[in-house]
């Protein structure tokens, strides 16, 4: 039975430990180089910011439309 518990979803979705993070960071530095990493991080930050802005815009649009619908019902 212990072999089956190995494949439970929680085990498969667990985060890496301390030593694994060090290996991941080392692999990233070796692949991209230390000079390229800040540029990649800036691009990732811009992408996340654009996604958040678009998400907020959609939420505002939905809220605006729902307010109009409730006003027209009253």
N, C-alpha and C positions, 0 to 999 in steps of 0.2 A: 504493500500500500504506500510506502514512502516514495516509491518511484513515480506513482501517479500524482502525488502532491507536488512533485517537482514542476509539473506543467500547469499549475493553477494560474489563472490570469494575473493575480497580484504578484507572483514571482516573476512573470515575464515582463511586467511593467515597472519593476523596481528601478530606482536610479542607481547610477554607478557610485562606488565608494571612493574614498580619498585617493588610493593608489591608482584606481582606474581613471580618475579625473586628471591626475598627473600625466598618465600615458596619453590621454586624449589631447591635452594641451601641448605636450611635446610633439605629437604627430601633426597637429595644426601648425606649429612653428616650423617644423621641418618641411611641410608641404608648401606653405605660403610664404615663409620668411617673416622675420620680425618687422620689417618695414611695411609689409603689405597688410598686416593684421589691423592697425588703426583705420586704414582705409576701408577694409571690409566691415569693421564695427560701425563706422559712420554710415555706410550704405545700409546696413541692417537697421540702424537706428532711424534713418530716414524712411525706410520701408514700413517699420512699425508705426511711426508717427503718421504716415499717410493712411495706413489701415485704420488707425484709431480715429483720424479725422473723417474718413469715409463712413465709418461705423456710427459716429456721432451725428453726421449729416443725415444718415438714413433714419436713425432714431428720432431726430428732430422732425423729419418729414412725416414719419408715422404718427408722431404725437400731434403735429399740426393737423393732419387729415382727420384724426380721431376727434380732435376738438371741434373741427368744422362739422363733422357728422353729428356729434352730440348737440351742437347749437342748432342745427337744422331740424333735429328731432323735437326740440323743445319749442 
